[in-house]
Amino acid sequence: MPTALVQGDDRLLPDDLPELPLIDYELMLAHVYAGTFGTTIDQNVDCPDCSKKFSVAFYLGTWLSSIRDAVKPDRERTFDGAPYVLPTQSILKSVKRDQRVLARRLWQGGTDLHPEKITEFEAEVARACPILADDIESPCPRCGEIVRKRFVLRNHLASRLRTWLHRLLADIHVLASCYHWSAADILDLPRQTRVALVDTIQVQRGRARSSR
């Protein structure tokens, strides 16, 4: 992810990622997704009533804009008269997601928050540092019932990357078997060239099988 975001000597290092506020990390994941797979997200949905399978598409940019608009700038991050910091992966790991300890780490009021204030504080932090997730709602094209599905960007990105990796490994296998090239040589090919070569090989193999 650091290489995809910032090039050169000033780029982020892997060790920097755990110290980023979660919202920054999530927005970077969105940037990686858009740069790798495009800005339109297609989400497969199953209707629980009639078992119809269909796809719901939405534009990543519009969704992110609404989230950015809801995030408060640093100077406005206060709660109960004191500033607070945003959670990071490093902080969450250190407190083992204990709510009271987490609130103590984030709130800069000098004393512990009153127990009755913790739930309210958690809601404030969630608004300031949202995880990129949403509930997708769409009517089923067969029965008309509203279908809901939880969408989490980081999970969707991980799934797409796993699929992409499996396809890449399959391409390497096909080209290496046919041309006896090394994996490094294959990875040096432009993506369009690699895909075109694999498609050509598959077409020729299909013709060879059909002519037997």
N, C-alpha and C positions, 0 to 999 in steps of 0.2 A: 504493500500500500504506500509506503513512503516514496518509493521510486515512481509510482504512478502519479503522485501528487506534486512533488517538488523536485526538480532536477538541479544538479550542480552541487557546489560545496555547502549551500545553505539548506539542503534538503533535510527533511525529518529523518531521524534514525529510528530503528525498531524500538530501542530503549525509551524513546520519547513518547510512544503511543500510550503506555499505561498512565502517564501523567497528564494526558489531555482531558479536559472536561468531557463527559460522556456525550454531550450534544455535539461537540466538535468532532469527536471520533465518529459518531453516527453520520454527520453530514459528509465527512470524508468517505465513508463507505458508500454513500449515495453518489458522490463524485466518481468513485471507482466504478460503480455499477453503470452510470450513464456513459462513461468513457469506454467501457468494455462491451456493454450489451445494448446501449441506446437508452432513450428517455421514456419509452413506452413500456409499461409492465403489463403482461398478460398473466392473470391468475386463474388457474383451473378451480372450478367450484362444482360440488356435487349437491344436488337437491335432495334433502332427506325425505321428502314426501313422495316424489315420483322417480327418484334415482337418475334424473336427467343430469348428464355431465355437460357443462358449458364453460365458456371463458369470459372473464370480466377484464377489460383493459382500462388503464388510467394513465395519465401523464405524470411522470415523476416530478417535473419542474413545478407544476401547479401545486402539488401536494407539499413539496418542500417550501414553497413560498409562504404558504399558510402557517407552516411550523416556524419559519424564521420570524414572521411577523409577531408570533406569540412569545418569542424568547426575549426576555428583558436584557438590556445592555448592562454591563458590569456595574455602572454607577447606581443603578436602581435596585440592586439585589440586596434588600434588607428585609428583616423579619423581626417583629417585636422590638423595633428600635435599634437593631444591631445588624451589621452586614453578615453575609454568609458566603461560603465558597461552594462551587459546584462539585458534585461527586466525580471521581475518576475511577478507572479500573483499579489503580493502585490503592486508593482509599477503601473501596469496597472489599478488596482482598484482605486488607489489614484489619478491618473490623468484622470480617466474616459475616457481613450483611446483618449484623445485630442492629436493630432500629435505634435503640437508645444510644449506643456507642456511635453509630453513624451520625445521628443528630448532633452529638457532642463534638464530633470532628468538623462538621460543616458550619455550625453556627458560631459566630465570633463574638458572642455577647459577654464572655468572661466568666460566666457561670453556666450551670446546666439548665436547659430548658425545663419548664414545668411539665410534668407528665401529660397534663391535659392539653398542652400546646404541641406535642410531638406530631399528632395526626395532622393538625393544621399545617405544621411546618413541612411535613412530608408532601402534602398537596402543593405547597408553594414551590418546593424544589422540583417536583414533577412537572410543573408548568414551565419553570425556568430551564429545565434540562430534560426535555422529553426524549424517550426512546422512540425511534422511528417505527411505529407500529400503529395500526388502525384496524377497525372492523369494517370489512367490505360488505356492502349490502346491495343486492341486485335481485330483481324479480326473475323467477325461473321462466324461460321461454316456453316451457311446455304446460306447466300447471298454474303459473302466475304467482306462486307463493314467494314471499321475500326470503332469500337465502342469505345467511350471514356467515362470514369466515374471517378469522383473525389473520391479519397479514403483518409479518415482522420482516422488515427490510433485510436485516443481517442474516436471517435464516434463508430468505429467498436468494440473496446473493451467494451464500454458501452452497445452496443447491445448484444454482446456475454454474458456479465455478467447478463443482464436482462433475457435472455433465460435460462441461467444456474440456476438463482434463481427460475424461474418458475418451472423448472424441479425438483429442490431440494424440493420446497414446495409440489409439486405433490407426490414426493416419501414419504415425511413425512406423508402426508395425507393417502396414501395407507397403509403404515406400521402401523401407529397409529390406523387406522380403523380395520386392521386385527389382530394385536397382542396387541393392547391397550398399546403400549409403549409411553413414553413421548417424546417430541421433543428433549430434551437434550440427552436421551438415543439413539435416532436414529442418531443424529448428531455425537455421539461418535463412531458409526460404521465406519469401513473403507469404502471408496467409493465403491470399488469393491463388498464388502459384501452387502452393501445397494442396489446396482443396481441388483445384483443377486437375492436377496430376492424379490424385486419388480417384476422382470421378472418372477420369479416362481409363484408369486401370480397372475399375469396377465394371465399366461398360464393356471393355474388351473381354473381361473374364465372363461376363454374362453372355456375350455373343459366342464365346468358345463353348460354353456349356450347352447353349441351345443348338449348336451345329453338330453335336455328337449324336 
